[in-house]
Amino acid sequence: MSRIATLTLNPAMDVSTDIARLAPTSKLRCTLPRYEPGGGGINVARVIRNLGGDTVAIYPAGGPFGAMLQRALEELGLPELRVPIAGDTRESFTVDEGETGLQYRFVLPGPTLTPDERQACLEAIAALVPPPDYLVVSGSFPTGVALDFHDEIVALAQRIGARLILDYSGDALRHAVERGGIHLLKPSLSELSGLTGRVLESQVEQEAAARGLVEQGAVEIVVLSLGAEGALLASREGLERFPAFEVPLRSAVGAGDSVVGATVLALSRGWSLHDAVRYGMAAAAATLMLPGTGLCRAEDVERLFRKG
């Protein structure tokens, strides 16, 4: 089985709690908070670890929440490499409202990374022995990281022979697609719409946009997340749609990261693209079933995958 490394440039310590109902001004009595390590690549690594895969999470971290993040990863038994930084790691806050079933997610900005700190992240990946077969870069770019840092990531992946898996958004996503060199890209529908400059309402429009990324040579595989509508796979082999698994919804946090983690893990095991994406969809559904920032459990993923 191949090894998978993840890079999270803007990790967070995720805090989640429950409340009966949000209201302005009043003191709001919450349940005991849950603390879990978060950020795109860290979530991907957690999913891979939950499902029995070989992974290591690389991330910059500093300050009290950075130390808490490292301890949390160690307690999970997740192999990790912390790159020390001068700034303070951010905190994210999720509140589940009991009376309505609504979820509120408060995402704070992260610290500024210096050029030396960014370079240290790349050096940590380059020093891995053996080098990873897959490199997953997921999550937002923090302050101080220019878009051309992505070019250095691509060059590093090519140098160590790793297949590059991306889950970006906004300007970073646009820049990455323009540069190419991506093995697998997992955009949401809104992110793909942003790339095309128009709302992709119909299936025909969605398929044309996803297929276009493959045909222009920027991406080998596109896994388009469609929420309750499932997912769309585009590759040189063609197009395929996957319906969503029907499960009770508790929290949407980490569902997209679960798709990435489980799909890449399946590919690293030599599975077909079809089965890999179905496995990713099963992992996303298993994550939706859990409260707060919890991520999928292996037994739930296997049960859904076999059932589907």
C-alpha positions as CSV (number, residue, x, y, z in Angstrom):
1,M,0.0,0.0,0.0
2,S,1.3,3.5,-0.9
3,R,2.1,6.2,1.6
4,I,0.1,9.4,1.6
5,A,1.3,12.8,3.0
6,T,-0.9,15.7,3.6
7,L,0.0,19.4,3.9
8,T,-2.2,21.8,5.8
9,L,-1.0,25.4,5.5
10,N,-3.7,26.8,7.7
11,P,-4.6,24.3,10.4
12,A,-7.0,24.9,13.2
13,M,-8.1,23.6,16.5
14,D,-11.7,22.9,16.0
15,V,-14.1,23.6,18.9
16,S,-17.7,22.5,18.7
17,T,-20.6,22.7,21.1
18,D,-24.4,22.5,21.3
19,I,-27.0,25.0,22.3
20,A,-30.8,25.1,22.5
21,R,-31.2,28.2,20.4
22,L,-29.0,31.1,19.4
23,A,-30.2,34.6,20.5
24,P,-28.5,38.0,20.5
25,T,-27.3,39.8,23.6
26,S,-28.2,37.0,26.0
27,K,-25.8,34.7,27.7
28,L,-26.0,31.4,25.9
29,R,-25.4,28.3,27.9
30,C,-23.5,25.7,25.8
31,T,-22.8,22.0,26.4
32,L,-19.2,20.9,27.2
33,P,-17.0,21.7,24.2
34,R,-15.4,19.1,21.9
35,Y,-11.8,19.8,20.8
36,E,-10.5,18.2,17.6
37,P,-7.6,18.9,15.3
38,G,-8.8,20.4,12.0
39,G,-7.9,22.0,8.7
40,G,-8.3,20.4,5.3
41,G,-5.2,18.3,5.1
42,I,-5.3,17.3,8.7
43,N,-8.9,16.1,8.3
44,V,-7.9,14.1,5.2
45,A,-5.1,12.5,7.2
46,R,-7.4,11.7,10.1
47,V,-9.9,10.0,7.7
48,I,-7.1,7.9,6.1
49,R,-5.9,6.9,9.5
50,N,-9.4,6.0,10.6
51,L,-9.7,3.7,7.6
52,G,-6.4,2.0,8.2
53,G,-4.2,3.8,5.8
54,D,-0.5,4.9,6.0
55,T,-0.3,8.7,6.2
56,V,1.6,11.6,7.8
57,A,0.3,15.1,8.4
58,I,2.6,18.1,7.8
59,Y,1.4,21.4,9.2
60,P,2.8,24.7,10.5
61,A,1.7,25.5,14.0
62,G,2.5,27.9,16.9
63,G,1.1,29.4,20.1
64,P,-1.2,27.7,22.6
65,F,-3.6,26.3,20.0
66,G,-0.6,25.0,18.0
67,A,0.6,23.0,21.0
68,M,-3.0,21.8,21.6
69,L,-3.3,20.7,18.0
70,Q,-0.1,18.7,18.2
71,R,-1.1,17.0,21.4
72,A,-4.5,16.1,19.9
73,L,-2.9,14.5,16.9
74,E,-0.5,12.6,19.1
75,E,-3.4,11.3,21.2
76,L,-5.1,10.1,18.0
77,G,-2.0,8.2,17.1
78,L,-1.7,10.1,13.8
79,P,1.9,10.4,12.5
80,E,2.6,14.1,12.2
81,L,5.3,16.6,11.5
82,R,4.8,20.1,13.1
83,V,6.7,23.0,11.5
84,P,7.1,25.6,14.3
85,I,6.0,29.1,13.4
86,A,6.1,32.4,15.3
87,G,2.3,33.1,14.8
88,D,-0.6,31.6,16.7
89,T,-2.5,28.7,15.2
90,R,-6.2,29.6,14.7
91,E,-9.3,28.3,16.3
92,S,-12.5,27.4,14.5
93,F,-15.9,27.3,16.3
94,T,-19.0,25.3,15.4
95,V,-22.4,25.6,17.2
96,D,-25.2,23.1,16.6
97,E,-28.6,24.6,17.4
98,G,-30.8,21.9,19.0
99,E,-34.3,23.5,18.4
100,T,-33.8,24.0,14.7
101,G,-31.1,21.5,13.7
102,L,-29.1,24.3,12.1
103,Q,-25.3,24.5,12.4
104,Y,-23.3,27.7,12.6
105,R,-19.6,27.6,11.7
106,F,-17.3,30.4,12.7
107,V,-14.0,30.3,10.8
108,L,-11.2,32.6,12.0
109,P,-8.2,33.8,10.0
110,G,-4.9,32.1,10.5
111,P,-1.5,33.4,11.2
112,T,0.9,35.0,8.7
113,L,3.6,32.6,7.4
114,T,7.0,33.9,6.7
115,P,9.1,32.8,3.7
116,D,11.3,30.7,5.9
117,E,8.3,29.0,7.5
118,R,6.8,28.2,4.1
119,Q,10.1,26.8,3.0
120,A,10.3,24.6,6.1
121,C,6.9,23.0,5.2
122,L,8.3,22.0,1.8
123,E,11.6,20.8,3.3
124,A,9.6,18.6,5.8
125,I,7.9,16.9,2.9
126,A,11.1,16.5,0.9
127,A,12.8,14.9,3.9
128,L,10.2,12.1,4.2
129,V,11.7,8.6,3.9
130,P,10.4,6.9,1.9
131,P,8.9,9.7,-0.1
132,P,5.1,9.7,-0.3
133,D,3.4,8.3,-3.4
134,Y,0.5,10.8,-3.0
135,L,0.7,14.4,-1.7
136,V,-2.6,15.9,-0.6
137,V,-2.7,19.7,-0.2
138,S,-6.0,20.8,1.2
139,G,-7.4,23.9,2.8
140,S,-7.0,27.7,2.6
141,F,-3.8,29.7,2.0
142,P,-3.0,31.7,5.1
143,T,-1.9,35.3,5.1
144,G,1.5,35.9,3.6
145,V,1.4,32.9,1.2
146,A,1.3,34.1,-2.4
147,L,-0.3,32.0,-5.1
148,D,3.0,31.1,-6.7
149,F,3.8,29.0,-3.6
150,H,1.6,26.5,-5.3
151,D,4.1,26.3,-8.1
152,E,6.7,25.3,-5.6
153,I,4.4,22.5,-4.3
154,V,3.9,21.2,-7.9
155,A,7.7,21.2,-8.4
156,L,8.3,19.4,-5.2
157,A,5.7,16.7,-6.0
158,Q,7.3,16.1,-9.4
159,R,10.7,16.0,-7.9
160,I,9.8,13.3,-5.3
161,G,7.5,11.4,-7.7
162,A,4.3,12.0,-5.7
163,R,0.8,12.3,-7.3
164,L,-0.6,15.7,-6.4
165,I,-4.2,15.8,-4.9
166,L,-5.7,19.2,-4.4
167,D,-8.7,20.7,-2.6
168,Y,-8.4,24.4,-3.0
169,S,-10.8,27.3,-3.4
170,G,-10.9,30.8,-4.8
171,D,-7.9,32.4,-6.3
172,A,-5.6,29.5,-5.3
173,L,-7.9,27.0,-7.2
174,R,-7.9,29.2,-10.3
175,H,-4.1,29.5,-10.2
176,A,-3.6,25.8,-9.7
177,V,-5.8,24.9,-12.6
178,E,-3.9,27.4,-14.8
179,R,-0.6,25.8,-13.9
180,G,-1.7,22.1,-14.2
181,G,0.2,19.1,-12.9
182,I,-2.8,17.9,-10.8
183,H,-3.5,14.2,-10.5
184,L,-6.9,14.6,-8.7
185,L,-8.9,17.8,-8.0
186,K,-12.0,17.8,-5.7
187,P,-14.0,21.1,-6.2
188,S,-17.5,21.8,-5.0
189,L,-20.1,22.9,-7.5
190,S,-19.7,26.6,-6.4
191,E,-15.9,26.4,-6.8
192,L,-16.2,24.9,-10.3
193,S,-18.8,27.5,-11.1
194,G,-16.3,30.2,-10.0
195,L,-13.7,28.7,-12.3
196,T,-16.0,28.9,-15.3
197,G,-17.5,32.3,-14.4
198,R,-21.1,31.1,-14.6
199,V,-23.6,29.2,-12.5
200,L,-23.6,25.5,-13.6
201,E,-27.2,24.7,-13.1
202,S,-27.8,21.8,-15.4
203,Q,-26.0,18.4,-15.5
204,V,-24.9,19.1,-19.0
205,E,-23.1,22.3,-17.9
206,Q,-21.5,20.5,-14.9
207,E,-20.3,17.7,-17.1
208,A,-18.9,20.0,-19.7
209,A,-17.0,22.1,-17.1
210,A,-15.5,19.0,-15.4
211,R,-14.6,17.3,-18.7
212,G,-13.0,20.6,-19.8
213,L,-10.5,20.5,-17.0
214,V,-9.4,17.0,-18.0
215,E,-9.3,17.8,-21.7
216,Q,-7.2,20.9,-21.3
217,G,-4.6,18.7,-19.5
218,A,-4.7,20.6,-16.2
219,V,-6.1,17.7,-14.2
220,E,-6.2,14.0,-14.7
221,I,-9.2,13.3,-12.4
222,V,-12.0,15.6,-11.2
223,V,-14.3,14.5,-8.4
224,L,-17.0,17.2,-8.3
225,S,-18.9,17.3,-5.0
226,L,-22.6,18.0,-5.5
227,G,-23.9,17.8,-1.9
228,A,-27.2,16.0,-1.7
229,E,-27.0,15.3,-5.5
230,G,-23.9,13.1,-5.0
231,A,-20.8,13.5,-7.1
232,L,-19.6,13.6,-10.6
233,L,-16.4,11.9,-11.7
234,A,-14.5,13.1,-14.8
235,S,-11.4,11.4,-16.2
236,R,-9.9,10.3,-19.5
237,E,-12.1,7.2,-19.1
238,G,-15.2,9.4,-19.3
239,L,-17.9,10.7,-17.0
240,E,-19.8,9.0,-14.2
241,R,-22.4,10.2,-11.7
242,F,-22.7,8.8,-8.1
243,P,-25.8,9.3,-6.1
244,A,-25.4,10.4,-2.5
245,F,-25.9,7.9,0.3
246,E,-29.1,8.5,2.3
247,V,-28.1,9.0,6.0
248,P,-29.4,11.1,8.9
249,L,-27.6,14.5,8.8
250,R,-25.9,15.6,12.0
251,S,-23.0,17.8,10.8
252,A,-21.5,18.7,7.4
253,V,-18.1,19.5,8.8
254,G,-15.4,17.4,7.2
255,A,-17.6,15.7,4.6
256,G,-15.5,17.0,1.7
257,D,-12.3,16.1,3.4
258,S,-13.7,12.6,3.9
259,V,-14.3,12.3,0.2
260,V,-10.7,13.2,-0.5
261,G,-9.2,11.0,2.2
262,A,-11.1,7.8,1.4
263,T,-10.8,8.2,-2.4
264,V,-7.1,8.7,-2.3
265,L,-6.7,5.8,0.2
266,A,-8.6,3.6,-2.2
267,L,-6.5,4.7,-5.2
268,S,-3.3,4.0,-3.2
269,R,-4.6,0.4,-2.7
270,G,-5.0,-0.1,-6.4
271,W,-8.8,0.2,-6.5
272,S,-10.6,1.2,-9.7
273,L,-11.7,4.9,-10.0
274,H,-15.3,3.8,-9.7
275,D,-14.8,2.0,-6.4
276,A,-12.5,4.7,-5.1
277,V,-15.1,7.4,-5.6
278,R,-17.9,5.3,-4.1
279,Y,-15.6,4.7,-1.1
280,G,-15.1,8.4,-0.8
281,M,-18.9,9.0,-1.0
282,A,-19.4,6.4,1.8
283,A,-16.9,8.1,4.0
284,A,-18.6,11.5,3.4
285,A,-21.9,10.0,4.4
286,A,-20.4,8.4,7.5
287,T,-19.1,11.8,8.5
288,L,-22.5,13.5,8.0
289,M,-23.9,11.1,10.6
290,L,-21.6,12.4,13.4
291,P,-22.1,15.5,15.5
292,G,-19.8,18.6,15.5
293,T,-16.4,18.0,13.9
294,G,-16.3,14.3,14.2
295,L,-15.0,12.3,11.2
296,C,-16.1,9.0,9.7
297,R,-15.8,5.7,11.5
298,A,-14.4,2.7,9.6
299,E,-17.3,0.4,10.4
300,D,-19.8,2.9,9.1
301,V,-17.9,3.5,5.9
302,E,-17.6,-0.2,5.2
303,R,-21.2,-0.8,5.9
304,L,-22.3,2.0,3.6
305,F,-19.8,1.0,0.9
306,R,-21.1,-2.6,0.9
307,K,-24.7,-1.6,1.0
308,G,-24.4,0.8,-2.0
